[in-house]
Amino acid sequence: MKAKTAVLLLILACLIMVGAAFLKIQHVANAEYFLTFALLFQVGVFCYIAYRSLSGKNGKS
């Protein structure tokens, strides 16, 4: 996996988490669902990066 892809995924995950936390602070209805999605997205990103790094599939054919 290219470092650029991993960094972009991590930045996106952080932005989604910040947005979810902001909605929760503002007491937006159903913000818990967005917060849950943000947490699951972060876990998915970490798992994807770990899988791509450990499996040796670094984007090379």
TIDREN-60136 format. One record per atom (N, C-alpha, C, O): residue number from 1; atom name; z, x, y. Coordinates in pm, 1 decimal, decimal comma. Layout:
<nodes>
<node drenlo="NUM" lonu="CA" Z="Z" X="X" Y="Y"/>
...
</nodes>
This chain:
<nodes>
<node drenlo="1" lonu="N" Z="0,0" X="84,8" Y="-116,4"/>
<node drenlo="1" lonu="CA" Z="0,0" X="0,0" Y="0,0"/>
<node drenlo="1" lonu="C" Z="0,0" X="89,8" Y="123,2"/>
<node drenlo="1" lonu="O" Z="71,6" X="189,7" Y="129,5"/>
<node drenlo="2" lonu="N" Z="-79,7" X="52,8" Y="218,4"/>
<node drenlo="2" lonu="CA" Z="-84,1" X="129,6" Y="341,6"/>
<node drenlo="2" lonu="C" Z="41,8" X="102,8" Y="423,1"/>
<node drenlo="2" lonu="O" Z="96,4" X="-7,5" Y="421,7"/>
<node drenlo="3" lonu="N" Z="85,8" X="204,6" Y="493,1"/>
<node drenlo="3" lonu="CA" Z="207,2" X="191,8" Y="574,4"/>
<node drenlo="3" lonu="C" Z="187,8" X="88,6" Y="684,7"/>
<node drenlo="3" lonu="O" Z="281,8" X="18,1" Y="721,4"/>
<node drenlo="4" lonu="N" Z="65,8" X="79,7" Y="737,5"/>
<node drenlo="4" lonu="CA" Z="37,5" X="-16,0" Y="845,1"/>
<node drenlo="4" lonu="C" Z="60,1" X="-159,0" Y="796,7"/>
<node drenlo="4" lonu="O" Z="116,4" X="-240,6" Y="869,7"/>
<node drenlo="5" lonu="N" Z="17,6" X="-189,6" Y="676,5"/>
<node drenlo="5" lonu="CA" Z="35,0" X="-323,5" Y="620,7"/>
<node drenlo="5" lonu="C" Z="182,5" X="-355,4" Y="600,9"/>
<node drenlo="5" lonu="O" Z="227,4" X="-465,4" Y="633,1"/>
<node drenlo="6" lonu="N" Z="257,0" X="-260,5" Y="548,5"/>
<node drenlo="6" lonu="CA" Z="399,9" X="-282,3" Y="525,6"/>
<node drenlo="6" lonu="C" Z="474,0" X="-304,3" Y="656,7"/>
<node drenlo="6" lonu="O" Z="559,4" X="-392,4" Y="665,8"/>
<node drenlo="7" lonu="N" Z="442,0" X="-225,5" Y="757,3"/>
<node drenlo="7" lonu="CA" Z="508,2" X="-239,6" Y="887,3"/>
<node drenlo="7" lonu="C" Z="474,0" X="-373,6" Y="950,3"/>
<node drenlo="7" lonu="O" Z="561,8" X="-438,9" Y="1006,8"/>
<node drenlo="8" lonu="N" Z="349,4" X="-415,7" Y="942,0"/>
<node drenlo="8" lonu="CA" Z="310,1" X="-545,0" Y="998,9"/>
<node drenlo="8" lonu="C" Z="379,9" X="-660,7" Y="928,6"/>
<node drenlo="8" lonu="O" Z="422,5" X="-756,1" Y="993,7"/>
<node drenlo="9" lonu="N" Z="392,1" X="-653,1" Y="797,1"/>
<node drenlo="9" lonu="CA" Z="463,9" X="-758,0" Y="723,9"/>
<node drenlo="9" lonu="C" Z="611,3" X="-762,4" Y="762,4"/>
<node drenlo="9" lonu="O" Z="668,2" X="-870,6" Y="777,6"/>
<node drenlo="10" lonu="N" Z="673,1" X="-646,8" Y="778,2"/>
<node drenlo="10" lonu="CA" Z="814,1" X="-642,7" Y="817,2"/>
<node drenlo="10" lonu="C" Z="834,4" X="-694,7" Y="959,1"/>
<node drenlo="10" lonu="O" Z="932,3" X="-764,4" Y="986,0"/>
<node drenlo="11" lonu="N" Z="742,9" X="-661,5" Y="1049,9"/>
<node drenlo="11" lonu="CA" Z="752,0" X="-712,9" Y="1186,9"/>
<node drenlo="11" lonu="C" Z="736,1" X="-863,8" Y="1187,4"/>
<node drenlo="11" lonu="O" Z="809,8" X="-933,4" Y="1257,4"/>
<node drenlo="12" lonu="N" Z="641,4" X="-915,5" Y="1110,7"/>
<node drenlo="12" lonu="CA" Z="621,7" X="-1060,1" Y="1102,5"/>
<node drenlo="12" lonu="C" Z="745,6" X="-1128,9" Y="1046,9"/>
<node drenlo="12" lonu="O" Z="786,4" X="-1233,5" Y="1097,3"/>
<node drenlo="13" lonu="N" Z="805,5" X="-1071,1" Y="944,0"/>
<node drenlo="13" lonu="CA" Z="927,0" X="-1128,9" Y="886,1"/>
<node drenlo="13" lonu="C" Z="1040,5" X="-1130,2" Y="987,8"/>
<node drenlo="13" lonu="O" Z="1115,7" X="-1227,3" Y="995,6"/>
<node drenlo="14" lonu="N" Z="1053,3" X="-1023,9" Y="1065,0"/>
<node drenlo="14" lonu="CA" Z="1158,8" X="-1018,8" Y="1167,3"/>
<node drenlo="14" lonu="C" Z="1134,2" X="-1120,9" Y="1277,3"/>
<node drenlo="14" lonu="O" Z="1228,5" X="-1184,9" Y="1323,7"/>
<node drenlo="15" lonu="N" Z="1010,4" X="-1137,2" Y="1319,6"/>
<node drenlo="15" lonu="CA" Z="978,9" X="-1235,5" Y="1423,5"/>
<node drenlo="15" lonu="C" Z="1006,7" X="-1377,5" Y="1376,5"/>
<node drenlo="15" lonu="O" Z="1057,2" X="-1459,7" Y="1453,0"/>
<node drenlo="16" lonu="N" Z="974,3" X="-1406,3" Y="1251,8"/>
<node drenlo="16" lonu="CA" Z="1002,8" X="-1539,4" Y="1197,7"/>
<node drenlo="16" lonu="C" Z="1153,0" X="-1562,6" Y="1192,1"/>
<node drenlo="16" lonu="O" Z="1200,0" X="-1672,5" Y="1221,9"/>
<node drenlo="17" lonu="N" Z="1228,5" X="-1460,4" Y="1154,2"/>
<node drenlo="17" lonu="CA" Z="1374,5" X="-1474,2" Y="1147,6"/>
<node drenlo="17" lonu="C" Z="1434,2" X="-1494,7" Y="1286,2"/>
<node drenlo="17" lonu="O" Z="1524,6" X="-1576,5" Y="1302,8"/>
<node drenlo="18" lonu="N" Z="1385,2" X="-1422,0" Y="1385,2"/>
<node drenlo="18" lonu="CA" Z="1435,0" X="-1439,0" Y="1522,0"/>
<node drenlo="18" lonu="C" Z="1402,7" X="-1578,8" Y="1572,6"/>
<node drenlo="18" lonu="O" Z="1486,5" X="-1642,2" Y="1636,6"/>
<node drenlo="19" lonu="N" Z="1282,5" X="-1627,3" Y="1544,8"/>
<node drenlo="19" lonu="CA" Z="1246,3" X="-1763,3" Y="1584,5"/>
<node drenlo="19" lonu="C" Z="1334,2" X="-1867,6" Y="1518,5"/>
<node drenlo="19" lonu="O" Z="1374,6" X="-1964,6" Y="1582,6"/>
<node drenlo="20" lonu="N" Z="1364,0" X="-1848,6" Y="1391,7"/>
<node drenlo="20" lonu="CA" Z="1449,8" X="-1943,3" Y="1320,1"/>
<node drenlo="20" lonu="C" Z="1591,8" X="-1940,9" Y="1375,5"/>
<node drenlo="20" lonu="O" Z="1654,8" X="-2045,5" Y="1390,8"/>
<node drenlo="21" lonu="N" Z="1641,6" X="-1822,2" Y="1405,3"/>
<node drenlo="21" lonu="CA" Z="1776,6" X="-1812,0" Y="1461,8"/>
<node drenlo="21" lonu="C" Z="1782,0" X="-1876,4" Y="1599,8"/>
<node drenlo="21" lonu="O" Z="1880,7" X="-1941,8" Y="1633,8"/>
<node drenlo="22" lonu="N" Z="1677,6" X="-1858,7" Y="1679,1"/>
<node drenlo="22" lonu="CA" Z="1672,7" X="-1920,5" Y="1811,8"/>
<node drenlo="22" lonu="C" Z="1674,1" X="-2072,6" Y="1800,7"/>
<node drenlo="22" lonu="O" Z="1743,7" X="-2140,0" Y="1876,6"/>
<node drenlo="23" lonu="N" Z="1597,3" X="-2126,4" Y="1706,1"/>
<node drenlo="23" lonu="CA" Z="1597,6" X="-2271,7" Y="1686,9"/>
<node drenlo="23" lonu="C" Z="1734,8" X="-2321,0" Y="1643,0"/>
<node drenlo="23" lonu="O" Z="1779,5" X="-2427,6" Y="1685,5"/>
<node drenlo="24" lonu="N" Z="1801,2" X="-2243,8" Y="1558,5"/>
<node drenlo="24" lonu="CA" Z="1935,3" X="-2282,4" Y="1511,9"/>
<node drenlo="24" lonu="C" Z="2034,8" X="-2280,5" Y="1627,9"/>
<node drenlo="24" lonu="O" Z="2119,1" X="-2369,6" Y="1638,8"/>
<node drenlo="25" lonu="N" Z="2025,2" X="-2179,5" Y="1714,3"/>
<node drenlo="25" lonu="CA" Z="2114,4" X="-2170,1" Y="1829,9"/>
<node drenlo="25" lonu="C" Z="2091,9" X="-2287,2" Y="1925,0"/>
<node drenlo="25" lonu="O" Z="2186,9" X="-2338,4" Y="1984,3"/>
<node drenlo="26" lonu="N" Z="1966,9" X="-2329,4" Y="1939,5"/>
<node drenlo="26" lonu="CA" Z="1934,0" X="-2439,3" Y="2030,4"/>
<node drenlo="26" lonu="C" Z="1963,0" X="-2575,7" Y="1968,8"/>
<node drenlo="26" lonu="O" Z="1936,6" X="-2678,2" Y="2031,7"/>
<node drenlo="27" lonu="N" Z="2016,1" X="-2578,7" Y="1848,3"/>
<node drenlo="27" lonu="CA" Z="2052,0" X="-2702,3" Y="1778,1"/>
<node drenlo="27" lonu="C" Z="1931,6" X="-2795,0" Y="1759,7"/>
<node drenlo="27" lonu="O" Z="1941,2" X="-2916,3" Y="1778,5"/>
<node drenlo="28" lonu="N" Z="1819,3" X="-2735,7" Y="1722,9"/>
<node drenlo="28" lonu="CA" Z="1699,5" X="-2813,9" Y="1694,0"/>
<node drenlo="28" lonu="C" Z="1718,7" X="-2882,4" Y="1559,0"/>
<node drenlo="28" lonu="O" Z="1771,1" X="-2823,4" Y="1464,4"/>
<node drenlo="29" lonu="N" Z="1675,3" X="-3007,6" Y="1552,1"/>
<node drenlo="29" lonu="CA" Z="1687,9" X="-3082,2" Y="1426,4"/>
<node drenlo="29" lonu="C" Z="1605,3" X="-3013,1" Y="1317,8"/>
<node drenlo="29" lonu="O" Z="1494,4" X="-2965,9" Y="1342,8"/>
<node drenlo="30" lonu="N" Z="1660,3" X="-3008,2" Y="1199,4"/>
<node drenlo="30" lonu="CA" Z="1594,7" X="-2948,9" Y="1082,0"/>
<node drenlo="30" lonu="C" Z="1567,2" X="-2799,5" Y="1097,4"/>
<node drenlo="30" lonu="O" Z="1476,7" X="-2747,0" Y="1032,6"/>
<node drenlo="31" lonu="N" Z="1642,8" X="-2731,2" Y="1180,8"/>
<node drenlo="31" lonu="CA" Z="1625,9" X="-2586,4" Y="1195,7"/>
<node drenlo="31" lonu="C" Z="1667,7" X="-2513,6" Y="1068,2"/>
<node drenlo="31" lonu="O" Z="1624,6" X="-2401,0" Y="1043,6"/>
<node drenlo="32" lonu="N" Z="1752,0" X="-2578,3" Y="987,0"/>
<node drenlo="32" lonu="CA" Z="1796,3" X="-2515,7" Y="862,5"/>
<node drenlo="32" lonu="C" Z="1679,1" X="-2491,9" Y="768,0"/>
<node drenlo="32" lonu="O" Z="1676,6" X="-2392,5" Y="695,5"/>
<node drenlo="33" lonu="N" Z="1582,2" X="-2582,8" Y="769,0"/>
<node drenlo="33" lonu="CA" Z="1465,7" X="-2566,3" Y="682,1"/>
<node drenlo="33" lonu="C" Z="1383,4" X="-2444,8" Y="724,4"/>
<node drenlo="33" lonu="O" Z="1336,3" X="-2368,4" Y="640,1"/>
<node drenlo="34" lonu="N" Z="1366,7" X="-2427,7" Y="854,4"/>
<node drenlo="34" lonu="CA" Z="1291,0" X="-2313,5" Y="903,8"/>
<node drenlo="34" lonu="C" Z="1366,7" X="-2184,2" Y="875,9"/>
<node drenlo="34" lonu="O" Z="1306,0" X="-2082,2" Y="843,6"/>
<node drenlo="35" lonu="N" Z="1498,9" X="-2188,3" Y="888,2"/>
<node drenlo="35" lonu="CA" Z="1580,4" X="-2070,9" Y="858,6"/>
<node drenlo="35" lonu="C" Z="1571,4" X="-2035,2" Y="710,3"/>
<node drenlo="35" lonu="O" Z="1563,1" X="-1917,5" Y="674,9"/>
<node drenlo="36" lonu="N" Z="1573,0" X="-2135,4" Y="624,9"/>
<node drenlo="36" lonu="CA" Z="1557,5" X="-2112,3" Y="481,0"/>
<node drenlo="36" lonu="C" Z="1420,6" X="-2052,3" Y="450,6"/>
<node drenlo="36" lonu="O" Z="1409,5" X="-1958,9" Y="371,2"/>
<node drenlo="37" lonu="N" Z="1316,4" X="-2106,3" Y="513,9"/>
<node drenlo="37" lonu="CA" Z="1181,9" X="-2051,2" Y="496,3"/>
<node drenlo="37" lonu="C" Z="1176,8" X="-1905,9" Y="541,4"/>
<node drenlo="37" lonu="O" Z="1117,0" X="-1821,9" Y="474,1"/>
<node drenlo="38" lonu="N" Z="1239,5" X="-1875,7" Y="655,3"/>
<node drenlo="38" lonu="CA" Z="1238,6" X="-1739,1" Y="707,2"/>
<node drenlo="38" lonu="C" Z="1307,2" X="-1643,4" Y="610,3"/>
<node drenlo="38" lonu="O" Z="1258,5" X="-1532,7" Y="587,3"/>
<node drenlo="39" lonu="N" Z="1420,1" X="-1685,6" Y="553,7"/>
<node drenlo="39" lonu="CA" Z="1490,5" X="-1600,8" Y="457,4"/>
<node drenlo="39" lonu="C" Z="1407,0" X="-1578,6" Y="331,5"/>
<node drenlo="39" lonu="O" Z="1398,5" X="-1466,6" Y="281,2"/>
<node drenlo="40" lonu="N" Z="1346,2" X="-1684,5" Y="281,2"/>
<node drenlo="40" lonu="CA" Z="1262,0" X="-1670,9" Y="162,0"/>
<node drenlo="40" lonu="C" Z="1139,2" X="-1585,1" Y="190,4"/>
<node drenlo="40" lonu="O" Z="1094,9" X="-1509,5" Y="103,9"/>
<node drenlo="41" lonu="N" Z="1084,0" X="-1596,6" Y="311,1"/>
<node drenlo="41" lonu="CA" Z="969,4" X="-1514,1" Y="348,8"/>
<node drenlo="41" lonu="C" Z="1009,0" X="-1367,0" Y="351,2"/>
<node drenlo="41" lonu="O" Z="933,6" X="-1282,0" Y="304,0"/>
<node drenlo="42" lonu="N" Z="1126,9" X="-1336,1" Y="405,8"/>
<node drenlo="42" lonu="CA" Z="1173,0" X="-1197,4" Y="407,6"/>
<node drenlo="42" lonu="C" Z="1192,6" X="-1143,6" Y="266,5"/>
<node drenlo="42" lonu="O" Z="1152,6" X="-1030,9" Y="237,1"/>
<node drenlo="43" lonu="N" Z="1252,8" X="-1221,9" Y="180,3"/>
<node drenlo="43" lonu="CA" Z="1271,6" X="-1179,4" Y="41,3"/>
<node drenlo="43" lonu="C" Z="1136,1" X="-1156,3" Y="-24,7"/>
<node drenlo="43" lonu="O" Z="1118,0" X="-1058,8" Y="-97,6"/>
<node drenlo="44" lonu="N" Z="1041,2" X="-1245,5" Y="0,8"/>
<node drenlo="44" lonu="CA" Z="907,4" X="-1230,2" Y="-54,5"/>
<node drenlo="44" lonu="C" Z="838,5" X="-1104,2" Y="-5,6"/>
<node drenlo="44" lonu="O" Z="772,5" X="-1035,2" Y="-83,4"/>
<node drenlo="45" lonu="N" Z="853,1" X="-1073,4" Y="122,6"/>
<node drenlo="45" lonu="CA" Z="792,5" X="-952,2" Y="178,2"/>
<node drenlo="45" lonu="C" Z="853,2" X="-828,2" Y="113,4"/>
<node drenlo="45" lonu="O" Z="780,7" X="-736,3" Y="75,1"/>
<node drenlo="46" lonu="N" Z="985,9" X="-825,2" Y="100,9"/>
<node drenlo="46" lonu="CA" Z="1050,2" X="-709,8" Y="38,8"/>
<node drenlo="46" lonu="C" Z="1007,5" X="-695,1" Y="-107,0"/>
<node drenlo="46" lonu="O" Z="981,8" X="-583,8" Y="-152,9"/>
<node drenlo="47" lonu="N" Z="999,8" X="-805,2" Y="-179,4"/>
<node drenlo="47" lonu="CA" Z="956,9" X="-800,0" Y="-319,5"/>
<node drenlo="47" lonu="C" Z="811,9" X="-754,5" Y="-330,8"/>
<node drenlo="47" lonu="O" Z="778,0" X="-676,6" Y="-419,9"/>
<node drenlo="48" lonu="N" Z="726,5" X="-802,3" Y="-241,5"/>
<node drenlo="48" lonu="CA" Z="585,8" X="-763,3" Y="-243,2"/>
<node drenlo="48" lonu="C" Z="570,6" X="-613,8" Y="-216,4"/>
<node drenlo="48" lonu="O" Z="494,8" X="-545,0" Y="-284,7"/>
<node drenlo="49" lonu="N" Z="643,3" X="-564,3" Y="-116,4"/>
<node drenlo="49" lonu="CA" Z="635,8" X="-421,5" Y="-84,8"/>
<node drenlo="49" lonu="C" Z="687,9" X="-338,2" Y="-202,1"/>
<node drenlo="49" lonu="O" Z="628,4" X="-236,4" Y="-237,4"/>
<node drenlo="50" lonu="N" Z="798,1" X="-381,2" Y="-262,0"/>
<node drenlo="50" lonu="CA" Z="852,9" X="-307,8" Y="-376,4"/>
<node drenlo="50" lonu="C" Z="755,7" X="-309,9" Y="-493,7"/>
<node drenlo="50" lonu="O" Z="735,4" X="-207,6" Y="-559,1"/>
<node drenlo="51" lonu="N" Z="695,4" X="-425,4" Y="-520,9"/>
<node drenlo="51" lonu="CA" Z="600,0" X="-435,9" Y="-631,2"/>
<node drenlo="51" lonu="C" Z="480,9" X="-344,2" Y="-608,8"/>
<node drenlo="51" lonu="O" Z="440,4" X="-270,7" Y="-698,8"/>
<node drenlo="52" lonu="N" Z="425,0" X="-348,8" Y="-488,1"/>
<node drenlo="52" lonu="CA" Z="307,1" X="-266,7" Y="-459,9"/>
<node drenlo="52" lonu="C" Z="340,8" X="-117,9" Y="-462,9"/>
<node drenlo="52" lonu="O" Z="258,5" X="-36,2" Y="-504,2"/>
<node drenlo="53" lonu="N" Z="460,3" X="-83,2" Y="-419,6"/>
<node drenlo="53" lonu="CA" Z="499,4" X="57,7" Y="-417,5"/>
<node drenlo="53" lonu="C" Z="529,1" X="109,8" Y="-557,9"/>
<node drenlo="53" lonu="O" Z="489,0" X="220,8" Y="-592,9"/>
<node drenlo="54" lonu="N" Z="598,5" X="30,6" Y="-637,4"/>
<node drenlo="54" lonu="CA" Z="640,3" X="76,6" Y="-769,4"/>
<node drenlo="54" lonu="C" Z="531,7" X="63,8" Y="-875,4"/>
<node drenlo="54" lonu="O" Z="534,1" X="135,6" Y="-975,4"/>
<node drenlo="55" lonu="N" Z="436,4" X="-26,9" Y="-854,6"/>
<node drenlo="55" lonu="CA" Z="333,7" X="-46,3" Y="-956,2"/>
<node drenlo="55" lonu="C" Z="221,6" X="56,1" Y="-945,9"/>
<node drenlo="55" lonu="O" Z="140,3" X="68,4" Y="-1037,6"/>
<node drenlo="56" lonu="N" Z="216,3" X="129,3" Y="-836,1"/>
<node drenlo="56" lonu="CA" Z="111,8" X="229,1" Y="-820,1"/>
<node drenlo="56" lonu="C" Z="-18,2" X="172,2" Y="-767,8"/>
<node drenlo="56" lonu="O" Z="-117,0" X="244,6" Y="-755,4"/>
<node drenlo="57" lonu="N" Z="-19,6" X="44,2" Y="-737,2"/>
<node drenlo="57" lonu="CA" Z="-140,2" X="-18,3" Y="-682,2"/>
<node drenlo="57" lonu="C" Z="-134,6" X="-5,8" Y="-530,5"/>
<node drenlo="57" lonu="O" Z="-89,4" X="-97,0" Y="-461,2"/>
<node drenlo="58" lonu="N" Z="-179,9" X="105,1" Y="-481,0"/>
<node drenlo="58" lonu="CA" Z="-171,1" X="132,5" Y="-338,1"/>
<node drenlo="58" lonu="C" Z="-299,5" X="97,6" Y="-265,0"/>
<node drenlo="58" lonu="O" Z="-336,8" X="165,1" Y="-169,1"/>
<node drenlo="59" lonu="N" Z="-366,0" X="-5,5" Y="-308,7"/>
<node drenlo="59" lonu="CA" Z="-488,0" X="-47,4" Y="-241,9"/>
<node drenlo="59" lonu="C" Z="-609,8" X="31,8" Y="-283,6"/>
<node drenlo="59" lonu="O" Z="-715,6" X="19,1" Y="-221,9"/>
<node drenlo="60" lonu="N" Z="-597,6" X="112,9" Y="-386,4"/>
<node drenlo="60" lonu="CA" Z="-709,5" X="193,5" Y="-433,5"/>
<node drenlo="60" lonu="C" Z="-771,9" X="125,1" Y="-553,7"/>
<node drenlo="60" lonu="O" Z="-701,5" X="77,2" Y="-642,6"/>
<node drenlo="61" lonu="N" Z="-903,1" X="120,8" Y="-555,9"/>
<node drenlo="61" lonu="CA" Z="-972,9" X="55,9" Y="-667,5"/>
<node drenlo="61" lonu="C" Z="-989,1" X="150,8" Y="-783,4"/>
<node drenlo="61" lonu="O" Z="-1045,6" X="113,5" Y="-886,3"/>
</nodes>
